[in-house]
Amino acid sequence: MNRRTWLKIGGLSLGALCTGAAPNLARLLAQSQADRDFSVILFWANGGPSHLETFDLKPAAPAEIRGEFRPTRTNVPGIDICEHFPRLARMAHRYTLLRNLFHERGEHSGGTHRFLTGHSSLAANLPNSENPEIGSIVARHLESRQPHDLPVFVGNTQFYGGGPAYLGKAYAPFMLNANNPISASGNNTYDPIPIYPVENASQGVRLAADSTLRLRHRADLLGQIDGFRRSVDRSGTLDTWDRHHRRAVEILSSRRTRDAFDLSREPTLIRQRYGNTHWGKSLLTCRRLVEAGVRFVQCQATYRLPVATSRTSNWDDHSVNAHIFDAMRIKLPVLDHAMSALIEDLFARGLDQRVLFLFCGEFGRTPRLNNPDPTGRPGRDHWPRAMSVFLSGGGLRMGQVIGATNSRGEHPVEKPMDSNCLLATIYRRFGIDPTDHLHDRTGRPIPILPRGDAIRDLLG
């Protein structure tokens, strides 16, 4: 940290000691690194993308490990990525790869819960989280600073194994379209849920003027019966519910929120650069939301593939689900197009210092290919002991690879870190002390993170 920050923290600590208070140095450190406008875009590759086919290829490994793809050099010496990312290869100075994270949960919802909450769930295959995910905690801490007509936390659907847990539905993501949690299963019969407006949307911010008016009348009606309902609820629970309900009404009828979702307000050239694809429109919407002031946006990176290639729309590339290489040959060029457009846009608009973009899933895939499907097609299984996380912006140090896995991509051998270290880094940028405690429904104090330190190589 610089001299001014150190003197500030030293002064605060001395002042607190003189007045008898017990300063929390971790909180002061977090606040000193915080950006009051900091936001996150999480593009979640549910199912678990293979690190060996994307950002951590092993060309010298045996064929049953290295697979069919080859690495390509980027514009940063020493950083190689998959050959199907030509656009991203030209801008490696604008992103960082984490090849050193791991955790212990190998099932989808348990892995998602572990990665996004920092806690290992008691249940396996849980549809809803036992602890609040990071977006819900951000919403809980920042709601008092957010304009009432703009959501803190936006998503396209609830993640499988995610959710606000004991914080309650008030801290679930605001969703434009109808939530369909079963779509998170990745079954290819379900279309990806868009985060952007669709033509037949019946709810959310595409309300016509008369619908908005009716919504306001409905709010007025609720206001007329508030007195009676409060008379039978002395606990304050109803007051809390009413406060969040009023905020929901303000968000739904807000021009600022409606405009943030309106892709037609973007110049044609910008829309063309992102591409007229589900992922292109998703990431452009995410950029519009954080630019408008939304603090945490999460969007599942699901993709409807031909049934002959895959029976899933996520990244769960078992042999019985997909031909991993055929699926990747379709998805990776589209991902390259959309992600590179977003990164260029964030840097061109000066948003790279306050907006962090993340692409990752709940874990990586097994180093060894297998072919148990009757067709003999190749696939990889779940592997939480190694993964690759792609991040760009956020005022962090870019143009580097942090950590390394062994020659077969089995586990980190250089700077290994619990995946909680990434959460600790993000919380620090938000000014949230990850050692602070929340209270569950029984009043039991639970730490935001049970362990994990910020990644110094990112903070620089």
Buried (B, 14 or more C-beta within 10 A) or exposed (E): EEEEBEEBBEEBBEEBEEEEEEBBEBBBBBBBBBBEEBBBBBBBBBBBBBBBBBBBBBEEBEEEBBBEBEBBEBEBEEBBBBBBBBBBBEBBBBBBBBBBBBBEBBBBBBBBBBBBBBBBBEEEEBBBBBBBBBBBBBBBBBBEEBBEBBBBBBBBBBBBBBBBBBBBEBBBBBBBBEBBBEBBBBEBEBEBBBBBBBEEBEEBBBBEEEBBEEBBEEBEEBEEEEEEEEEEEEEEEBEEBBEBBBBBBBBBBBEEBBEBBBBEEBEEEBBEBBBEBBBBBBBBBBBBBBBBBBBBBBBBBBBBBEEEBBBBBBBBBBBBBBBBBBBBBBBBBBBBBBBBBBBBBBBEEEBBBBBBBBBBBBBBBBBBBBEEBEEEBBBBBBBBBBBBBBBBBBBBBBBBBBBBBBEBBBBBBEBBBBBBBBBBBBBBBBBBBBBBEBEBEEEEEBBBBBEBBBBEBBBE
